[in-house]
Structures are given as structure tokens and as C-alpha cells.
Amino acid sequence: MTFWGYYFSLYHTLFFVKKFSYYYCKKHNMKTLYLILLVIAFNSVSAQTPTLGLFESHTDVGHPKNAGSAKYDAVTHTYNLKGSGYNIWFNRDEFQFLFKKIKGDFTATANFNFIGATGNGHRKIGWMLRQSTDDKSIHISAVEHGDGLTVLQWRSVTGENMKDPEGEIFFPEKSFDVVQLQRIGKRLIMRVGHVGEPLVTVGSHEMNNMPEDALLGLFICSHDPEITEEARVWDVHIDQPAVK
């Protein structure tokens, strides 16, 4: 159901309960019961509305052939991403993006793993900071590939081809569970590690064109326009320094 579907469902449910309970309770002088019924109705309808956890929205950037999705399990605090797309490379991108608007410095950390052992070795998951959802937007991405390749990649100018090796930093080791992306001013830092172990730094890069207000999120790309990949992301944290 769409957002507006939930909105009108909530509106009509509350309207009916309000009218019925108001006249009944007024007749029997039961103001407390009237208020309780309103609260129960609101909570019941609100509970049906799906949330995206720490994030605000999701979309298929670049209109890949296969539609993607993003879901959040509030019980396990786990995100499930499905996405397609030819790549996140050259001068434009195709992928599924689950994101929120963010301003200023942050530290974003999460555990990632693909669901399914087979797939293109260049399929991608990780964190991304992006100026917009335009497919040619500037971005910087902390990436884990399907074959375990660990790399920090970026596009510094809108519509510009991403560069190899000038526009990326490779880590000599592969296959990490935890991926972190941190912003301090204009500098973006990628760290990785295994659960229960200290994180190690992959590298950093200054994104001078990245605005202070940007989009931070989780992404998945299949690196094959005919295929839809799936990934699980959990223990997700987005920390920001206290406003002084």
C-alpha cells in the first residue's frame, strides 16, 4: 500500500471511531473511555504503516531494468535490500538506494552480507554518500564486492566517468563483515573489520564538491541488468556529534 493509502486508511478509521465513540460516550458520560478508544484506534492503524528504520526513503537510481526494494524488520533491526543495475561506474549509476538526508559530520557503521552464494563477482553492497538520486550524481561509496573486493570509490564531478585507479582505493585484504563510512568536514574515511574485532582503515578522500546536506544510505547493485541481488544488513548505526 502507498503512503497515501495508509494516510486515508488512518483518516477514515479515526473519523469513524471518533464519531461513534463520541456520541456513545457522551450519552453515557464516559469521557475517559472516549479518549482510550481514540488512542487504541490510532495505534492500531499506525502499526500497519511500514517504516524504514533509520532511513527515510528508497529508490531505484538510474531506473534499472528490474525493480528493487528495501524492507526493515523492527523486531530484528535488520534491513533487506533487493536490487539490480548494470553497475555503479562510468558516468552514471544503476542500483537500489535506501537513504536519509544528513547534514554535517557522521559515522555510519553496519554489518553486510549477500543472500545467495552465487552471483556476479562485481556485485556491490555498502554505504554511499550522494548529492542526489540523479544517476550521474557525485558520490563516494564504501564498497564490498561479491568476490570480497573491498574498495572506496568516488565520482567527484557530476556526469564524469569514474576513474580507475585514480578514483578508488583498494584494500589488500578481502571479505569483511563490517563496513564503516565516516565524514569529517570534506574528508570521507572508509573502515572495515570482522565482528568483535577493531576496524582497520581502507583509506580516505576529500569530496570538495559534496554539499553539507547530502544523502546517506545503504545500496545494492547486481552488476548485471538481468539479475536481482539480495542482501541483509544489520547492526546499523548512524552517529553524529552533538550540536553545540
C-alpha positions in Angstrom: 0.0 0.0 0.0 1.2 3.5 -0.8 1.8 6.3 1.7 -1.4 8.0 0.7 -3.3 4.7 1.1 -2.1 4.4 4.7 -2.9 8.1 5.2 -6.5 7.7 4.1 -6.9 4.4 5.9 -5.8 6.1 9.1 -8.0 9.1 8.5 -11.2 7.2 7.8 -10.6 4.8 10.7 -10.0 7.6 13.2 -13.0 9.5 11.8 -15.4 6.6 12.3 -14.1 5.7 15.8 -14.2 9.3 16.8 -17.8 9.8 15.7 -19.1 6.5 17.2 -17.2 6.8 20.4 -18.0 10.5 20.9 -21.8 10.1 20.7 -21.8 6.8 22.7 -19.6 8.1 25.4 -21.4 11.5 25.6 -24.7 9.7 26.0 -23.3 7.6 28.9 -21.0 10.3 30.3 -17.8 8.3 29.7 -15.1 10.8 28.6 -12.2 8.5 29.7 -13.4 5.7 27.6 -13.7 8.0 24.6 -10.1 9.0 24.9 -8.9 5.4 25.3 -10.8 4.3 22.2 -9.1 7.1 20.2 -5.7 6.1 21.4 -6.3 2.4 20.6 -7.6 3.3 17.1 -4.6 5.5 16.3 -2.1 2.9 17.5 -3.8 0.1 15.6 -3.7 1.9 12.2 -0.2 3.4 12.8 1.2 -0.1 13.5 0.2 -1.1 10.0 2.4 1.6 8.4 5.8 0.1 7.3 8.9 2.0 8.4 12.4 2.1 7.0 14.2 2.2 10.4 16.9 4.9 10.4 16.1 5.8 6.8 13.6 8.0 5.1 13.1 6.7 1.6 14.4 4.2 -1.0 14.5 4.3 -4.8 16.0 2.7 -7.9 18.6 5.1 -9.0 19.1 5.1 -12.8 15.9 3.1 -13.5 17.5 -0.4 -13.7 15.6 -3.0 -15.7 14.5 -4.9 -12.6 12.8 -3.0 -9.7 14.5 -3.2 -6.3 13.1 -3.0 -2.8 14.0 -2.2 0.8 12.4 -3.5 3.9 13.1 -3.2 7.6 12.3 -5.7 10.3 11.6 -3.8 13.5 11.9 -7.0 15.6 15.4 -8.0 14.5 16.5 -4.5 13.4 17.5 -5.9 10.1 17.3 -4.4 6.6 16.7 -6.5 3.5 17.7 -5.0 0.2 17.0 -6.2 -3.3 18.4 -4.5 -6.4 19.6 -4.8 -9.9 21.6 -2.4 -12.2 24.3 -2.6 -14.7 26.9 -1.0 -12.4 27.9 2.0 -10.3 30.6 3.2 -12.6 31.4 5.2 -15.8 29.3 8.4 -15.9 26.1 7.0 -14.5 24.8 4.5 -12.0 22.0 1.9 -11.5 21.2 0.5 -8.1 18.8 0.3 -5.2 19.3 3.0 -2.6 17.9 3.2 0.9 18.8 6.6 2.3 18.2 9.6 4.6 19.1 13.2 4.4 22.0 14.1 6.6 23.9 17.3 7.4 27.5 17.6 8.7 29.8 15.0 10.1 28.7 11.4 10.8 29.9 7.9 11.4 27.8 5.1 9.7 28.5 1.5 10.5 26.8 -1.8 9.6 27.2 -5.5 9.0 26.6 -6.6 5.4 26.2 -9.9 3.6 24.7 -11.1 0.3 22.0 -13.6 0.4 23.0 -16.4 -2.0 26.4 -17.7 -2.7 26.4 -17.3 -6.4 26.3 -14.1 -8.4 28.5 -11.7 -10.3 31.8 -11.2 -8.6 31.4 -7.4 -9.1 28.0 -7.2 -7.4 28.2 -4.5 -4.8 26.8 -3.6 -1.3 27.8 -0.9 1.2 27.5 2.7 2.3 27.1 5.6 0.0 27.1 9.4 0.4 25.5 11.0 -2.6 24.5 14.5 -3.6 21.2 13.4 -5.1 19.3 10.5 -6.6 20.2 11.6 -10.1 22.0 8.7 -11.8 25.0 11.0 -12.7 25.3 12.5 -9.2 28.6 12.8 -7.4 29.1 10.2 -4.7 31.5 8.3 -2.6 31.0 4.7 -1.7 32.4 2.2 0.8 32.0 -1.0 -1.2 32.1 -4.7 -0.6 32.0 -6.7 -3.8 30.6 -10.2 -4.3 34.1 -11.6 -4.6 35.2 -9.9 -1.4 37.0 -7.0 -3.1 37.0 -4.1 -0.6 37.3 -0.5 -2.1 36.5 3.1 -1.5 35.2 4.6 -4.8 34.0 8.1 -5.9 32.8 10.4 -8.6 33.9 14.0 -7.9 32.1 15.8 -10.8 28.5 15.3 -11.9 28.4 13.2 -15.1 32.1 12.5 -15.1 33.4 9.0 -15.7 34.7 7.3 -12.6 38.4 6.6 -12.9 40.5 3.5 -12.3 42.7 3.7 -10.4 42.6 7.5 -9.7 39.1 7.4 -8.3 39.4 4.5 -5.9 41.4 3.0 -3.1 41.7 -0.8 -2.9 42.3 -2.7 0.4 44.8 -5.6 0.1 42.6 -8.0 2.1 39.1 -9.2 1.1 35.7 -10.2 2.5 34.8 -8.2 5.6 31.5 -8.2 7.6 31.6 -4.7 9.0 31.8 -1.6 6.8 32.0 2.0 8.1 31.9 5.3 6.3 32.8 8.5 8.3 32.6 12.1 7.3 34.8 14.8 9.0 34.4 18.0 7.2 35.1 17.3 3.5 37.1 14.1 4.2 35.4 10.7 3.9 37.0 7.7 5.6 36.3 4.0 5.0 37.0 1.4 7.6 36.2 -2.4 7.6 36.5 -5.3 10.0 35.1 -8.5 11.3 32.6 -8.7 14.1 34.2 -8.3 17.5 37.5 -7.0 16.1 38.8 -3.5 15.7 38.1 -1.8 12.4 41.0 -1.0 10.1 41.2 2.0 7.7 40.9 1.3 4.0 41.6 4.9 3.0 40.2 8.4 2.8 39.3 11.0 0.2 38.3 14.7 0.2 35.0 15.4 -1.6 35.2 19.1 -2.0 32.1 19.2 -4.2 29.9 17.3 -1.8 27.4 19.6 -0.1 27.0 19.6 3.6 23.4 18.4 3.1 23.6 15.1 1.3 22.0 11.7 1.1 23.5 8.9 3.2 22.4 5.3 2.7 22.8 1.6 2.0 23.0 0.4 -1.5 23.0 -2.8 -3.6 23.9 -3.3 -7.2 23.8 -6.6 -9.1 26.4 -5.6 -11.8 24.1 -7.5 -14.2 20.9 -5.7 -15.5 19.2 -9.1 -15.9 19.7 -10.2 -12.3 18.3 -9.0 -9.0 20.6 -9.5 -6.0 19.6 -9.6 -2.3 21.5 -8.6 0.8 20.9 -8.5 4.6 22.2 -5.5 6.6 22.1 -5.4 10.4 23.5 -3.7 13.5 23.2 -0.4 11.6 24.3 2.8 13.4 24.5 6.4 12.2 26.1 8.6 14.8 26.5 12.3 14.7 28.3 14.7 17.0 26.1 16.6 19.4 25.1 20.1 18.2 26.9 22.7 20.3 
